[in-house]
Structures are given as structure tokens and as C-alpha cells.
């Protein structure tokens, strides 16, 4: 990070990172949305997904990403696993390939940013369990409902609508005071015009 002027992050900076790099300045620009997708579309409890991704349940092909991504890290937090089992060889190299792999593979499951299943591919979104042990059905997993969760006034209401791990904040992070160009970009992304583009691409806007 010492040599990086600016970068995007889909989580809050840790205390350790801020101690190591005290000049880092995060600017929240919205919230990401992660959805579970499956073929055929179905509902999953956290235990179902945990078994598919820790190697104890081989009833479905469980796809994940080659290498580590912030999306995969947040998904692992949701299912309470430190990482995807290394014996799981169903890997994809991009978000686009994740969706295509699920579409082309019967009895399969994966996870992906919401924006990649917009425009007709919502039929692959799977129902999932919230922290109260209730199933959020696929028809209730919409950008409007997830935005409602982000805006909720208390944690219980928010979790009931959509789990926190799957709607992480996204930041633009600068190493020190942003340059003139970076500052202009951050200001634009946080403007009504920039936020409208975020919403159009499956993110939860700041307002």
C-alpha cells in the first residue's frame, strides 16, 4: 500500500491497516451487493452453503473464484468459513465466467455481484438464510429491498431484509490527501449523477 496512491476497497479498513498506514483516507461511495446464484434456482440455508463450500457436501458443483477476492472473503464471512476448501476445483477467473459457469452447469451454485445478474438473469438468484434463521426468498432479493436493508434504522431489521456480510460498504481509498484529479473523481461519484450510475449497475447508492 505504501506505493499506491489510491484504490477501491469493498470493506472497512482494519485497525491494523490504519496503524500501518496512518495516511490512508477512506471515502465511502456506496454499498456492494453479493447474491448467491444457482441452477436450478433454489433456496439455501447457511449450513447448506457451508457444506457445499467446505467439502462435506458434494450434491452440487460449488463454484468460486481463482485466487482471493473481496467478494469471496465476504461470502466466507456469511457462511462462517475461513476460506473455500482447497479441494474444490470448480474455479472461475472472473465475475462474468462465474455467471456463465452457473448458467451452463446443471445442479450448481456460486456467488456474484448483483450487477452481473441484472437485465434478465435475476432468475438465477437463489433464496438465502438471514441471521434470524429465516429464508429470504429470491423474489425478495431485489436492489430495492437490499437498499432498504442498508438504510434500516436498526441491525435486526437490516439483517431480516439482507445479511450485512453480503451488502458491504465500498470505498475509494487514498494514501494521504487526494490529488486534484482523485478529489474531483470522488466528488463526482458521490454526486447525484455518479450515484445514479452506481444504482444502474447494481450497487446501493449513498442516498
C-alpha positions in Angstrom: 0.0 0.0 0.0 2.9 2.4 0.6 3.4 2.9 -3.1 -0.3 3.1 -4.1 -1.8 6.5 -4.4 -5.4 5.4 -4.5 -7.5 2.2 -4.7 -11.0 0.8 -4.3 -12.0 -1.3 -1.3 -15.2 -3.3 -0.6 -14.8 -3.3 3.2 -14.0 -1.0 6.1 -10.2 -0.6 6.8 -9.0 -2.6 9.7 -7.3 -1.0 12.7 -4.1 -2.8 11.8 -4.1 -1.3 8.3 -4.8 2.2 9.7 -1.9 1.8 12.2 0.5 0.6 9.5 -0.6 3.3 7.0 -2.0 6.2 9.0 -2.2 8.4 5.9 -5.0 6.3 4.4 -8.2 8.2 3.9 -11.4 6.2 3.0 -14.3 7.8 1.2 -17.5 5.7 1.1 -19.1 5.8 -2.3 -21.9 3.2 -1.8 -22.5 -0.4 -0.9 -21.8 -3.5 -2.9 -24.4 -6.3 -3.2 -23.4 -10.0 -3.3 -26.0 -12.6 -4.3 -26.0 -16.4 -4.3 -26.9 -17.8 -7.7 -27.8 -21.4 -8.6 -29.0 -23.6 -11.4 -31.8 -24.5 -10.9 -32.9 -21.6 -8.8 -33.5 -22.8 -5.2 -33.2 -21.8 -1.5 -30.2 -22.4 0.8 -29.6 -22.3 4.5 -26.1 -21.2 5.7 -25.5 -24.9 6.6 -26.3 -25.9 3.1 -23.8 -23.4 1.6 -21.2 -24.2 4.3 -21.3 -27.9 3.4 -21.0 -27.2 -0.3 -18.0 -25.0 0.1 -16.1 -26.8 2.9 -16.1 -30.1 1.0 -18.6 -32.0 3.3 -21.4 -31.9 0.7 -20.9 -32.7 -2.9 -24.5 -32.7 -4.0 -23.9 -29.6 -6.2 -21.0 -28.1 -8.1 -20.0 -25.2 -5.9 -18.1 -22.5 -8.0 -15.8 -19.9 -6.5 -13.0 -17.6 -7.8 -9.5 -18.4 -8.7 -7.3 -16.6 -6.1 -8.8 -14.5 -3.3 -11.3 -11.7 -3.9 -13.1 -9.3 -1.5 -16.4 -10.9 -2.8 -15.2 -14.3 -1.8 -13.9 -13.1 1.6 -17.3 -11.6 2.4 -19.2 -14.7 1.3 -16.9 -16.8 3.6 -17.8 -14.5 6.4 -21.5 -15.1 5.7 -21.2 -18.9 5.8 -18.8 -18.7 8.8 -15.9 -20.4 7.0 -12.3 -19.0 6.9 -11.9 -19.9 3.3 -13.1 -22.1 0.5 -11.9 -25.7 0.7 -8.8 -26.2 -1.4 -10.1 -29.4 -2.9 -12.9 -27.5 -4.6 -11.7 -27.3 -8.2 -14.7 -25.5 -9.6 -13.0 -22.2 -10.1 -13.7 -19.3 -12.4 -11.4 -16.4 -13.2 -14.0 -13.6 -13.4 -17.5 -12.5 -12.4 -18.6 -13.0 -16.0 -17.3 -16.5 -16.0 -19.0 -17.3 -12.7 -22.4 -16.4 -14.2 -21.7 -18.4 -17.4 -20.5 -21.4 -15.4 -23.7 -21.5 -13.4 -25.9 -21.0 -16.5 -24.1 -23.8 -18.3 -23.9 -26.3 -15.4 -26.9 -28.1 -14.1 -27.1 -28.5 -10.3 -24.6 -25.8 -9.5 -24.2 -22.8 -7.1 -22.0 -19.7 -6.9 -21.9 -16.1 -5.7 -21.5 -12.9 -7.7 -22.1 -9.1 -7.5 -25.7 -8.3 -8.1 -25.0 -6.1 -11.1 -23.9 -9.2 -13.1 -27.4 -10.8 -12.9 -29.4 -7.7 -13.8 -31.2 -7.4 -17.2 -32.9 -10.8 -17.2 -30.5 -13.0 -15.3 -32.3 -12.5 -12.0 -33.8 -15.9 -12.5 -30.6 -17.4 -11.2 -30.7 -15.6 -7.9 -31.2 -18.1 -5.0 -33.0 -17.6 -1.7 -30.7 -17.5 1.3 -30.9 -17.6 5.1 -30.7 -14.5 7.3 -29.2 -14.4 10.8 -32.6 -15.0 12.3 -32.8 -18.4 10.6 -35.4 -17.2 8.1 -35.2 -17.7 4.4 -35.2 -14.6 2.2 -36.9 -15.8 -0.9 -35.5 -15.0 -4.3 -38.3 -12.6 -5.2 -37.4 -10.5 -2.2 -33.8 -10.2 -3.2 -34.0 -7.0 -5.2 -31.9 -3.9 -5.2 -34.8 -2.0 -3.6 -35.0 -4.5 -0.7 -31.3 -4.5 -0.2 -31.2 -0.7 -0.3 -33.9 -0.8 2.4 -31.6 -3.0 4.5 -28.7 -0.6 4.1 -31.0 2.3 5.2 -32.6 0.4 8.1 -32.5 2.1 11.4 -31.5 -1.0 13.5 -29.4 -4.1 12.9 -32.2 -6.6 13.4 -34.4 -5.0 10.7 -31.4 -4.8 8.4 -30.4 -8.5 8.9 -34.0 -9.6 8.3 -34.0 -7.8 5.0 -30.5 -8.9 3.8 -27.3 -10.1 5.7 -24.7 -7.5 6.4 -21.8 -9.6 5.0 -23.5 -9.6 1.6 -24.0 -5.8 1.4 -20.5 -4.4 2.3 -19.7 -0.7 2.0 -17.4 0.2 -0.9 -14.8 2.9 -0.5 -12.3 4.8 -2.6 -9.1 4.9 -0.5 -6.3 7.5 -1.0 -2.9 7.4 0.6 -2.9 10.9 2.0 -4.7 13.9 0.7 -6.2 13.0 -2.7 -4.8 14.6 -5.8 -6.9 17.2 -7.6 -7.9 14.6 -10.2 -8.8 12.0 -7.5 -10.7 14.5 -5.4 -12.7 15.5 -8.5 -13.5 11.8 -9.2 -14.6 11.1 -5.6 -16.8 14.2 -5.7 -18.4 13.2 -9.0 -19.0 9.6 -7.8 -20.7 10.9 -4.7 -22.8 13.4 -6.7 -26.4 12.6 -7.8 -25.2 11.8 -11.3 -22.5 9.4 -10.1 -24.8 7.7 -7.6 -27.4 7.2 -10.3 -24.8 5.3 -12.3 -23.9 3.1 -9.3 -27.6 2.2 -8.8 -27.9 1.4 -12.5 -25.1 -1.1 -12.1 -26.4 -2.9 -9.1 -24.9 -1.0 -6.2 -26.7 0.7 -3.3 -26.2 4.4 -3.5 -25.3 6.7 -0.6 -28.7 8.4 -0.9 
